[in-house]
Amino acid sequence: MDIKFTPVSSVGEFGLIDRFKSFALRFPNSNVVTSIGDDAAVLKVTEGRLAVVTTDVLVQNVHFDTSYTSMKHLGRKAAAVNLSDIAAMSALPTAAFVSLGIHSNLSVEMVEEFYDALTSEFGRFGCTVAGGDTSASPIGFFAGITVAGEVEPDRLPTRGGARPGDIVCVTGDLGRSHAGLRVLQREKSRYVEAGQPADFSPDFEGYDSALQKHLMPEPRVKLSREITDKIKLHSMIDVSDGLVSDMLHVCKASGVSASLDEEFIPLDPITRRTAQEFKEDPLTYALYGGEDYELLFTMAENDFQKLYSLEGYIRPIGRIDEGEPNVTVKRMNGTTETYRDFPSYQHFAKRNKL
């Protein structure tokens, strides 16, 4: 099959922006008054709501590897990671602003594939791409994304509201994204070791859910709103850096400690199987792996029964206590691991413990 490669230079910056505008206009939002085409976007804030704004940057060879991440997957994930931050505030996304650095080895078709997936993912949640910027990049592809949303003041959770006696809960399961990453890294190594043959066939059979979790995470915007429809949360954060680091963010912001129990931390069977294949502890995938984009939150213990209708999506995994900010993990073998510093981004290295 012939793959069309149109150099970005052949359409120029403004031609590329016109193409971006056509993608963005497919998903209008009534709170976006003006979008791509003016010097600045104009947003209408709904009366009685607070504006919520988040921003994130994805850089090639730091946040993603194009050898196993397609532009389509990258576009969807770039939107999802920002939507996950909006979900962590129980907000509704309104408008996104996307700035791209484009290397000359990318074609118009590749950039369009990214932008199509990006705007479609935002559009799924009623969010319009309302502006941004483009630039040539000498170091690879990067995307800087800002998302604006809205939330009612009485349902806004922050990192700083956890209280002693709260229970700690998490949505979904943890560690599956890292399991998918480990499989992708393994197959890349096999491809390189084989001399990068054109007929190389990666072995992804049986790993679909782990690969999907890593390449196309599902932002919990809808579930976040369902939770705060039922109860008042004391604190919330999305799990992007791994359970320990994100729990520590809450503890440090709230001036409390947390005790988590390995027995209750949800691990999918594919996460356990993948870790065993690599001769690694599956719990470390959840504790340090990151990029699960689930919700981690605390609330009064008496409120948990109000979430029974969401059973299967939410699990209690620990408790908030008084004391110096730290996170203690009780292992099923009877030992405990206590963390007062954020685990290194070099996953599975020796952790800082008390």
Buried (B, 14 or more C-beta within 10 A) or exposed (E): EEEEEEEBEEBEBEEBBEBBBEBBBEBEBEBBEEBBEEEEBEBEEBEEBBEBBBEBBBBBEEBBBBEBBBBBBBBBBBBBBBBBBBBBBBBBBBBBBBBBBBBEEBBBEBBBBBBBBBBBBBBBBBBBBBBBEBEEBEEBBBBBBBBBBBBBEEBBBBBBBBBEBBBBBBBBBBBBBBBBBBBBBBBBEEBEEEEEEEEEEBEBEEBEBBBBBBBBBBBBBEBBBBBBEEBEBBBBBBBBBBBBBBBBBBBBBBBBBBBBBBEBBBBBEBBBBBBEEBEBEBBBBBBBBBBBBBBBBBBBEEBBEEBEEEEEBBBBBBBBBEBEBBBBBBEEEEEEBBBBEBBEEEBBEEBEEE
